[in-house]
């Protein structure tokens, strides 16, 4: 049922959003470094690697500059138009293609790069590998401003690996264990709501039984 919803929703979303997506494609093509999509290897269902699509928002060589695969607040590697695309989350919309092709679901654990994936406990990997990764999910909602958590840390990579990853793991495992069509629809609604009202605390009200934040993140 969820795969059918993913297919139908992604198909209609691509059609409905085409008046937005096409101008962005043209704008990216003729500005910045001329790149439209950034395709990054991510770990998907059953541990299989796939190419995740995003609009290009950073310098081509950004993984080898500065904080590597982590993006921090006011990151100098982000292109001017990239700031707007990232803030509005529009840069994530090309993942509708991944959903349409079956690599991803609209809702699920965020697909991880191999470097991040290896920091998850083996038991967590086994659980997360049983579902398709998602365009949005509990972890994505709670960490929608992840860059702010990293901004004031002297060692953002260490903070991410030791504090953020364990909590993300707990959140994503919670989702897998409680997965249902109702939760699927609820997370889609909450995602849309927090995009429109970024300071809203609705996630804590509608997803009240998720694992609590560790003290380091409060």
Backbone torsions as a table, in degrees:
resi	resn	phi	psi	omega
1	UNK	NA	-44.2	-178.6
2	UNK	-65.4	-39.2	179.1
3	UNK	-64.4	-38.3	177.9
4	UNK	-63.9	-43.4	177.4
5	UNK	-62.6	-42.4	178.0
6	UNK	-57.8	-47.0	-177.6
7	UNK	-62.5	-49.2	-176.6
8	UNK	-67.8	-45.3	-178.2
9	UNK	-66.5	-40.9	179.4
10	UNK	-68.1	-38.0	179.0
11	UNK	-61.9	-50.7	-178.2
12	UNK	-70.7	-33.0	178.5
13	UNK	-65.2	-40.4	178.3
14	UNK	-62.6	-38.6	178.9
15	UNK	-70.1	-48.6	-176.9
16	UNK	-65.0	-36.8	-176.1
17	UNK	-88.0	-3.5	-177.6
18	UNK	-56.1	-36.0	176.5
19	UNK	-63.6	-22.1	175.1
20	UNK	-88.8	-42.9	-173.7
21	UNK	-69.5	-41.0	-176.8
22	UNK	-62.7	-48.5	176.9
23	UNK	-60.0	-36.2	178.5
24	UNK	-65.3	-42.2	177.3
25	UNK	-57.4	-45.8	-179.8
26	UNK	-65.9	-40.7	-179.8
27	UNK	-63.4	-44.2	178.9
28	UNK	-66.3	-35.3	-178.3
29	UNK	-63.8	-36.8	-173.2
30	UNK	-109.0	13.0	174.2
31	UNK	-133.5	177.2	177.0
32	UNK	56.8	-128.4	-179.5
33	UNK	-101.3	9.6	175.6
34	UNK	78.0	8.7	179.5
35	UNK	-90.7	138.2	179.3
36	UNK	-97.2	-53.7	-177.4
37	UNK	-114.0	146.8	169.5
38	UNK	-111.4	117.9	-178.1
39	UNK	-108.0	120.2	-174.8
40	UNK	-123.1	137.2	178.0
41	UNK	-69.1	127.4	178.3
42	UNK	-130.7	158.3	179.3
43	UNK	-91.4	125.7	-177.6
44	UNK	-111.9	-157.3	-178.4
45	UNK	-59.5	141.8	-177.4
46	UNK	61.3	19.8	177.8
47	UNK	76.2	9.3	-178.7
48	UNK	-80.2	141.0	-179.1
49	UNK	-88.1	138.5	176.4
50	UNK	-139.6	166.6	179.2
51	UNK	-93.0	115.5	-179.1
52	UNK	-90.5	132.9	-178.3
53	UNK	-94.8	133.8	169.5
54	UNK	-139.8	157.7	169.4
55	UNK	-69.9	141.8	-179.7
56	UNK	-69.9	119.3	-177.9
57	UNK	-123.3	-5.3	-175.5
58	UNK	-129.3	169.2	175.2
59	UNK	-58.0	146.3	-175.7
60	UNK	-55.1	-39.8	-173.8
61	UNK	-95.8	19.8	-173.1
62	UNK	-58.2	-34.0	178.7
63	UNK	-61.4	-20.3	-179.1
64	UNK	-102.9	11.1	-178.5
65	UNK	-123.9	143.8	171.8
66	UNK	60.1	-122.7	-174.7
67	UNK	-86.9	16.0	174.0
68	UNK	66.0	-124.8	-176.8
69	UNK	-80.2	-7.6	176.4
70	UNK	-91.2	136.6	175.8
71	UNK	-108.1	123.1	-178.8
72	UNK	-102.9	169.5	-179.4
73	UNK	-61.5	137.0	-179.7
74	UNK	57.8	36.1	-179.5
75	UNK	-61.6	122.1	-176.7
76	UNK	-67.5	-12.7	-179.9
77	UNK	-79.9	-12.8	-178.2
78	UNK	-78.3	129.7	179.0
79	UNK	-71.2	156.9	-178.0
80	UNK	-51.7	-51.2	178.8
81	UNK	-69.5	-24.9	179.7
82	UNK	-63.1	-32.3	179.5
83	UNK	-61.2	-44.0	179.7
84	UNK	-67.7	-43.4	-178.8
85	UNK	-64.3	-38.3	-179.5
86	UNK	-73.3	-41.9	-178.9
87	UNK	-62.8	-39.0	-179.0
88	UNK	-86.2	-6.7	-177.0
89	UNK	69.0	10.2	178.3
90	UNK	-63.8	-27.7	179.9
91	UNK	-61.5	-18.0	-179.2
92	UNK	-86.1	-13.7	-172.3
93	UNK	-60.8	-32.0	177.1
94	UNK	-58.6	-15.4	176.8
95	UNK	-67.4	-10.9	171.3
96	UNK	-58.8	-30.7	175.5
97	UNK	-66.1	-41.8	177.1
98	UNK	-62.2	-38.0	179.4
99	UNK	-68.1	-46.0	179.8
100	UNK	-58.6	-38.6	-178.3
101	UNK	-81.9	-8.7	176.3
102	UNK	94.9	4.4	177.1
103	UNK	-72.1	-31.4	-172.4
104	UNK	-135.3	170.4	171.3
105	UNK	-114.3	164.5	173.4
106	UNK	-65.2	-38.5	-179.4
107	UNK	-121.1	134.7	178.2
108	UNK	167.8	179.1	174.7
109	UNK	-62.2	143.5	178.6
110	UNK	-64.1	135.7	177.6
111	UNK	-68.8	132.1	-173.3
112	UNK	-101.5	151.3	168.1
113	UNK	-72.5	159.2	-176.4
114	UNK	-58.2	-38.0	-177.4
115	UNK	-62.6	-40.8	178.3
116	UNK	-73.3	-41.9	-177.5
117	UNK	-55.6	-38.9	-175.5
118	UNK	-70.5	-15.4	178.4
119	UNK	-85.4	-9.4	177.1
120	UNK	-79.7	141.0	177.2
121	UNK	-57.6	149.2	-177.7
122	UNK	-56.7	-39.1	-179.6
123	UNK	-65.3	-38.9	177.9
124	UNK	-65.6	-40.4	178.1
125	UNK	-59.1	-44.1	-178.9
126	UNK	-61.2	-40.9	-179.0
127	UNK	-69.4	-46.7	-177.2
128	UNK	-68.2	-28.0	-179.9
129	UNK	-70.4	-10.3	-176.2
130	UNK	-82.6	-10.0	179.8
131	UNK	-128.5	159.7	174.7
132	UNK	-71.1	140.5	174.8
133	UNK	-67.1	160.8	-172.5
134	UNK	-120.8	156.8	172.0
135	UNK	-64.9	-37.5	174.3
136	UNK	-135.8	169.8	-179.9
137	UNK	178.5	-176.3	-179.0
138	UNK	-60.7	-46.5	179.7
139	UNK	-61.3	-39.4	179.8
140	UNK	-65.4	-38.7	-179.5
141	UNK	-68.9	-50.0	-177.4
142	UNK	-65.6	-35.6	-178.7
143	UNK	-106.6	34.3	179.6
144	UNK	-65.1	-22.3	175.6
145	UNK	-113.8	43.9	-175.2
146	UNK	-54.8	-35.1	-177.6
147	UNK	-59.8	-31.3	179.8
148	UNK	-68.5	-34.7	178.9
149	UNK	-65.2	-29.7	-175.5
150	UNK	-91.4	-17.4	-169.2
151	UNK	-59.7	-40.5	-172.7
152	UNK	-100.7	19.9	179.9
153	UNK	-103.9	133.8	179.3
154	UNK	-64.5	-32.5	178.7
155	UNK	-126.6	81.5	-176.1
156	UNK	-61.2	-32.6	-179.3
157	UNK	-65.9	-45.1	179.1
158	UNK	-64.8	-41.6	178.5
159	UNK	-63.0	-41.6	179.5
160	UNK	-62.6	-47.0	-176.4
161	UNK	-69.9	-36.7	-173.3
162	UNK	-93.3	-24.8	-176.1
163	UNK	-114.5	-51.8	-174.1
164	UNK	-72.5	-46.4	-177.7
165	UNK	-58.4	-47.7	179.2
166	UNK	-58.3	-39.1	-179.8
167	UNK	-72.7	-40.5	175.6
168	UNK	-58.6	-41.4	179.1
169	UNK	-58.6	-45.5	179.1
170	UNK	-61.8	-42.2	-179.3
171	UNK	-64.5	-45.8	-176.4
172	UNK	-69.7	-36.8	176.7
173	UNK	-65.0	-40.1	176.3
174	UNK	-57.0	-44.1	179.8
175	UNK	-61.2	-48.4	-177.9
176	UNK	-59.4	-43.1	-177.2
177	UNK	-71.8	-22.3	-178.6
178	UNK	-110.9	12.2	-174.5
179	UNK	-57.5	131.6	176.7
180	UNK	-160.8	165.5	177.6
181	UNK	-63.0	-37.2	179.0
182	UNK	-63.0	-45.3	178.8
183	UNK	-65.6	-39.2	176.7
184	UNK	-54.4	-51.4	-178.9
185	UNK	-68.3	-36.2	-180.0
186	UNK	-64.2	-42.5	-178.9
187	UNK	-68.2	-36.4	175.5
188	UNK	-61.4	-44.3	179.6
189	UNK	-63.3	-47.1	-178.6
190	UNK	-62.4	-40.6	178.9
191	UNK	-60.0	-48.9	179.6
192	UNK	-61.2	-39.1	-178.1
193	UNK	-64.8	-46.9	-176.2
194	UNK	-73.6	-22.4	173.2
195	UNK	-67.4	-41.3	179.9
196	UNK	-76.6	-37.2	-177.4
197	UNK	-126.4	82.2	-168.5
198	UNK	-62.5	-24.5	-177.8
199	UNK	-94.2	3.3	-178.8
200	UNK	-67.7	146.8	178.1
201	UNK	-107.8	26.6	-174.6
202	UNK	-63.3	-29.4	-178.9
203	UNK	-60.4	-38.0	-179.5
204	UNK	-71.9	-21.0	179.9
205	UNK	-87.2	-44.6	-177.4
206	UNK	-85.0	-21.0	178.2
207	UNK	-119.7	51.7	-168.7
208	UNK	-67.7	-20.4	-176.2
209	UNK	-100.2	15.0	175.9
210	UNK	-69.5	158.8	178.5
211	UNK	-56.5	137.2	-178.8
212	UNK	-69.1	152.8	178.1
213	UNK	-65.9	140.2	172.7
214	UNK	-68.0	157.3	-174.4
215	UNK	-57.8	-31.6	-177.8
216	UNK	-65.2	-19.9	-176.2
217	UNK	-105.8	0.6	-179.2
218	UNK	-88.1	NA	NA
